[in-house]
Each structure stands twice: as structure tokens, then as C-alpha cells.
Amino acid sequence: MATSKPLTLSSATFAKLTPHPFLLANLQPADPSTPSARTNGRQPAQSRPYSVNTSSLTHAHGSAVVRSGDTTVICGVRGETLLASQIPSFRAPQAAAAGESISSDEEELRDYDLLVPNVELATGCAPNFLPGVPPTTLAQTLSTRLYSLLHSSKLLGAEDLRIYHDISAETEIEGEEAETDQPAKEVKAYWVLYIDILFISFDGNPFDVAWAAMVAALRDTKLPQAHWDVDQEMVLCSREALSPLSIRGLPVACTAAVFTAKERQKKGGGQYWILVDPDRLEESLCDETVTMVIDCTSGETKILTMSKHGGTVVRPAVMRKFATVAEARWKEFHAVLQ
């Protein structure tokens, strides 16, 4: 009599048929001596290392390619001039006090839309994002979050983007004495930075990698020195003299997803794991995510923003532990940039 052989499935097939039990089996092994691990071999608090390559695009004023695992993003920064006369309700910037300069810069950048980030996912980077389709909800959400963080982190100042007309030099040529109340310089135009972010490959955690690519590209950006020509009444730029942007600090984003033992776990019960830097499979199985943006440039850990989406697991105690993980993530990215 023939005996039936037991049905065995490969790990890849098991993951496609029942992804939640497959991830749970790795995080909760039957042998207590076996450490908890994810399907990609990483520990729950282990993130994928960053790889950064700057000045990758020759036609852009600044660019960077950032890779984290199988998520790869290329960011290009292109500057274009905008005349002050073309800005509706333009207000000439006033000389601010020492403590008011940053706040006035922030209002100037936001009111005149001098920073324009755009995320493109329709590049064939993943099966869900086919080329030639309209922008997805995720792409629009990422663009909005990057735009908001770019302003709230005060990464850039308006001074680097202003194009002046030197009134004092013109007065000296004419042989007249400048009035004491008259400003020495007048803003005639601005640089508008168009920040294009393209995903080459997509394997989860898009916000962290997109933000890292944007920061690396802005640190690499060098704008031509521009001035206002009175005779031609236009902005003239010098290709030989380039000025880098003044970047304030180094904000780094760190995202984690909460994986629960039960697919529909009630509040306050059951076992859960905090998966740092989740991949595409883990993101599809988690209903709760948390993102923390920190900056340790000054030697102290400054939490710039915290955001949480969905779920009820993450509480203040968990956030305090997650801050330690975010500090380690900042050190990793800082070391790669150096």
C-alpha cells in the first residue's frame, strides 16, 4: 500500500499564501534559544544600512542617490530664478532682530513657495507603481509630508535664495551720498528650488529614504552667484562662481511599524513587536506606524517631529525607547555622509 508523502511548502510559497503567520513564525520561533528575527534576517530593532552617492546628476545643481536595502531613491535639485515683481503681494524683507531672523525666513520661504518638492513613484520601482500612470495617493502624501518637514525643520534659510541689487555701489558710481535710511541692498529676485525625488526601487519605508536623499542632495547643492543688472533689467548668473547652501543641522527620520501577534488585536492586549525600518511585506502586515525626526548635531538629541498613524500600541513608554533607536539611526546616516 502506497503511503502519502507529507506536503511541504517552500518559505517563499508560505510567505505568499499566509504572510502574517509566516512573519509571526520568524518573530516567535518554537525554540526559545533561537533569537527573534524577521523574514529578511534582521533583528526587530535593526535597520538597513544607508548608502549615499552625491553629485550623481550633472545637469542638476545638486543631487544624491540614497539606498537603504532594496529601496533606492535619486534626488535632483534644480534652481530657477523668480523675479520679485512676479510675486503677488510681494513684501520686501525687513532687517530683523537677532532672534527673529529664522522665523521671518520660514515665512518668506512658505509664502513665496521657494521650495517645491515632488515625489515620483510611477517609475516601475515596484509592481504596484507602473510607469505612465497618474500620481498615486502615496506619492502625493509623501510630497506633502516632505514639504511640511522641510519648512518645520528650518533646514534652509531665505538668505541663500535671495538675489540682491547693490544700491550702495550704484550710488558710489554716480558720486552721490547714500541716505542713512535707505537700505544698501534691495531684493530683486529669488532662487526657487525644484526638488525632484524619483524612486528607482521600492521595498518599504519610503519616507525615511526620500528625506535622506533630499537632505543629501541639498547639502550637495551649489547655486551660481547671481546679481541684478540695472542696464538689462534682468538677473545675470556666473557659471564659475558657485555658492553652497547653508544647511542648518542634520535632521534624520526614523520609522518603525508595529506588528501584532493577532491580526486584529484589541487595545492593551496581546504580544507585539516594533519593527524598525520596515520593508514592503512588513508594511502590508502592520496597521500602526510611528516616525520620529531627530537632530543630534549640537551634541544634544532634539526631537523635531513625531507622528503616529493607526493602532493603539505605541504609548509614551514605547516612544521613549524608540528615541534611543532613532539616535542610533542618526549616527549611522551621519557617518555615511562624512
C-alpha positions in Angstrom: 0.0 0.0 0.0 1.4 3.3 -1.0 2.0 5.9 1.7 1.2 9.5 1.1 4.0 11.9 1.5 3.6 15.0 3.7 3.0 18.2 1.8 5.9 20.6 2.2 6.0 24.2 1.1 9.0 26.4 0.5 9.4 29.6 2.6 8.6 31.8 -0.4 5.4 29.9 -1.1 4.5 30.0 2.6 5.1 33.8 2.7 2.8 34.4 -0.3 -0.1 32.2 0.9 -0.1 33.2 4.6 2.2 36.2 5.2 1.1 37.0 8.7 1.7 33.5 10.2 5.0 33.4 8.2 6.3 36.6 9.8 5.0 35.6 13.2 6.8 32.2 13.0 10.1 34.1 12.5 9.5 36.6 15.3 8.2 33.9 17.7 10.3 30.7 17.0 9.3 27.4 18.6 12.8 27.0 20.1 13.2 29.6 23.0 17.0 29.6 22.4 16.6 30.9 18.9 16.6 34.7 18.8 13.6 36.6 17.3 14.3 37.6 13.7 12.4 39.0 10.8 11.8 37.3 7.4 14.7 39.3 6.0 17.1 38.1 8.7 17.2 41.4 10.6 16.5 41.8 14.3 13.4 43.8 15.2 15.4 46.9 16.1 17.9 46.6 13.2 17.7 48.9 10.3 19.1 48.6 6.8 22.4 50.5 6.3 22.4 53.6 4.2 24.5 54.0 1.0 24.9 57.6 -0.3 26.4 58.9 -3.5 26.3 62.6 -4.2 26.7 64.7 -7.4 25.2 61.8 -9.5 23.4 64.1 -11.9 25.5 66.5 -14.0 22.6 68.7 -15.2 21.3 69.5 -11.7 22.7 72.0 -9.2 22.7 69.2 -6.5 21.9 65.5 -6.5 22.2 62.4 -4.4 21.4 58.7 -4.7 20.5 57.0 -1.4 19.9 53.3 -1.0 18.6 51.5 2.1 18.2 47.8 1.4 16.2 47.4 -1.7 14.7 50.9 -1.6 16.7 53.3 -3.8 15.9 56.9 -4.3 17.5 59.6 -6.6 17.0 63.2 -5.8 17.9 66.2 -8.0 17.8 69.9 -7.0 17.4 72.5 -9.8 17.3 76.2 -9.1 15.3 78.7 -11.2 15.1 82.4 -10.8 11.8 84.2 -9.9 11.6 88.0 -10.1 10.2 89.8 -7.1 7.9 91.7 -9.5 6.2 88.5 -10.5 5.3 87.6 -6.9 1.8 88.7 -5.9 1.7 90.9 -2.8 5.4 90.9 -2.5 6.8 92.4 0.7 10.4 93.5 0.8 12.2 91.7 3.7 13.0 93.9 6.6 16.1 93.8 8.7 15.0 91.6 11.6 16.4 91.3 15.1 18.8 88.5 16.1 16.1 86.3 17.4 13.6 86.9 14.6 15.7 86.0 11.6 14.8 82.3 11.4 11.0 82.9 11.8 11.0 85.6 9.1 12.9 83.3 6.8 10.4 80.5 7.3 7.5 82.8 6.4 9.3 84.0 3.3 10.1 80.5 2.1 6.5 79.4 2.6 4.7 82.5 1.4 6.6 82.6 -1.9 6.8 78.8 -2.5 10.6 78.9 -2.9 10.9 75.1 -2.1 9.0 72.7 -4.3 9.5 69.0 -3.6 7.9 66.4 -5.8 7.8 62.6 -5.4 7.6 60.3 -8.5 6.7 56.7 -7.9 5.4 55.8 -11.4 8.9 54.6 -12.5 8.3 50.8 -12.3 10.0 50.7 -8.9 7.5 48.1 -7.7 4.7 46.0 -9.2 2.1 48.5 -7.7 3.7 51.5 -9.4 3.6 51.1 -13.1 5.1 53.8 -15.4 2.9 56.3 -17.1 0.0 56.3 -14.5 -1.2 59.4 -12.7 0.3 60.2 -9.3 -0.8 57.8 -6.6 -2.1 58.7 -3.2 1.2 57.6 -1.6 3.2 59.9 -3.9 1.0 62.9 -3.0 1.2 62.1 0.7 5.0 61.8 0.6 5.3 65.1 -1.2 3.1 66.8 1.4 5.0 65.3 4.3 8.4 66.2 2.9 7.2 69.8 2.2 5.9 70.2 5.7 9.1 68.8 7.3 11.3 70.9 5.0 9.7 74.0 6.5 9.2 72.9 10.1 12.8 71.7 10.5 14.1 75.1 9.3 16.7 73.3 7.2 17.2 76.2 4.8 17.1 79.9 5.1 15.8 82.5 2.7 19.1 84.4 2.7 20.7 81.9 0.4 17.9 82.2 -2.1 17.7 86.0 -2.3 19.2 87.8 -5.3 20.1 91.4 -4.5 20.6 94.7 -6.3 23.5 96.6 -4.7 22.2 100.1 -4.3 25.2 101.4 -2.5 27.6 100.5 -5.3 25.4 102.3 -7.9 25.3 105.4 -5.7 29.0 105.5 -5.4 29.4 105.4 -9.2 27.0 108.3 -9.6 29.0 110.2 -7.0 26.0 110.7 -4.6 25.9 110.1 -0.9 23.6 107.4 0.2 20.9 108.3 2.6 21.2 106.7 6.0 17.6 105.4 6.0 18.0 103.8 2.5 18.9 100.1 2.6 22.2 99.2 0.9 20.7 96.2 -0.9 17.3 95.5 -2.5 15.9 92.1 -3.2 15.1 91.8 -6.9 14.6 88.1 -7.3 14.8 84.7 -5.6 16.1 81.2 -6.4 13.3 78.7 -6.4 14.5 75.1 -5.7 12.7 72.4 -7.5 13.4 69.1 -5.6 12.5 66.1 -7.7 12.6 62.7 -5.9 12.4 59.5 -8.1 12.1 56.0 -6.7 14.3 53.6 -8.6 13.3 50.6 -6.5 10.7 50.4 -3.7 10.9 48.0 -0.8 9.2 49.8 2.1 9.9 52.8 4.3 9.7 55.4 1.5 9.6 58.5 3.7 12.9 57.9 5.5 14.8 57.2 2.3 13.2 60.1 0.4 14.0 62.5 3.2 17.6 61.2 3.4 18.0 61.7 -0.3 16.6 65.2 -0.1 19.0 66.2 2.7 22.0 64.7 1.0 21.1 66.5 -2.3 20.6 69.9 -0.6 23.9 69.5 1.1 25.4 68.9 -2.3 23.6 71.8 -4.0 25.7 74.8 -5.3 23.9 77.7 -6.9 25.6 80.2 -9.3 26.2 83.6 -7.9 23.5 85.9 -9.3 23.0 89.6 -9.3 20.7 92.2 -10.8 21.9 94.0 -13.8 20.4 97.5 -13.9 21.1 98.2 -17.6 19.5 95.0 -18.9 16.9 94.8 -16.1 17.4 91.1 -15.6 19.2 88.6 -13.4 22.7 87.5 -14.5 24.4 84.4 -13.2 28.1 83.4 -13.1 28.8 79.8 -14.0 32.3 79.9 -12.5 31.4 81.2 -9.0 29.2 78.7 -7.1 27.8 79.1 -3.6 26.7 76.2 -1.5 23.6 76.3 0.6 23.8 77.0 4.4 22.2 73.8 5.8 21.0 74.1 9.4 21.7 70.8 11.3 21.1 67.3 10.0 17.5 66.1 10.6 17.2 62.3 10.2 13.9 60.4 10.0 13.4 57.0 11.6 10.2 55.0 11.0 9.0 51.8 12.7 6.0 49.6 12.2 4.1 47.7 14.9 3.4 44.0 14.2 0.9 42.3 16.5 0.6 38.6 17.1 -3.1 38.7 16.2 -4.2 40.2 13.0 -7.0 42.2 14.8 -5.6 42.7 18.2 -7.6 44.6 20.8 -6.3 47.6 22.7 -3.9 46.8 25.5 -3.7 43.0 24.9 -1.5 40.6 23.1 2.1 40.5 22.0 3.6 42.9 19.6 7.0 43.8 18.0 8.4 47.1 17.0 10.0 46.6 13.5 12.4 49.4 12.7 12.8 50.3 9.0 10.1 48.0 7.7 10.2 46.5 4.3 7.3 46.2 1.8 6.0 42.9 3.3 6.1 44.2 6.8 4.3 47.4 6.0 1.5 45.5 4.4 1.0 43.5 7.7 1.2 46.4 10.1 -1.6 48.8 10.9 0.4 51.1 13.1 3.5 53.1 12.2 5.5 55.8 14.1 8.0 58.3 12.7 10.4 60.4 14.7 12.7 63.1 13.2 15.7 64.0 15.4 18.8 66.1 15.1 21.9 65.5 17.2 24.2 68.0 15.5 24.6 70.1 18.6 25.5 67.2 20.8 22.0 67.0 22.3 19.2 65.0 20.9 16.5 67.3 19.6 13.2 65.7 18.6 11.9 67.9 15.7 8.7 66.0 14.9 6.8 62.9 16.0 3.9 61.3 14.1 1.9 58.1 14.6 -0.7 56.6 12.2 -3.2 53.9 13.2 -3.2 51.4 16.1 -3.2 51.8 19.9 0.1 50.0 20.9 2.6 52.9 20.7 2.4 54.9 24.0 4.8 57.3 25.8 6.9 54.4 27.2 7.4 52.9 23.8 8.2 56.3 22.3 11.0 56.9 24.8 12.6 53.6 23.9 12.1 54.4 20.2 14.0 57.6 20.7 17.1 55.6 21.5 16.8 53.7 18.3 16.3 57.0 16.3 19.6 58.3 17.8 21.4 55.2 16.5 19.9 55.7 13.1 21.1 59.4 13.1 24.6 58.3 13.9 24.6 55.8 11.0 23.5 58.4 8.5 25.9 61.0 9.8 28.8 58.5 9.5 27.8 57.7 5.9 27.7 61.4 4.9 31.1 62.0 6.4 
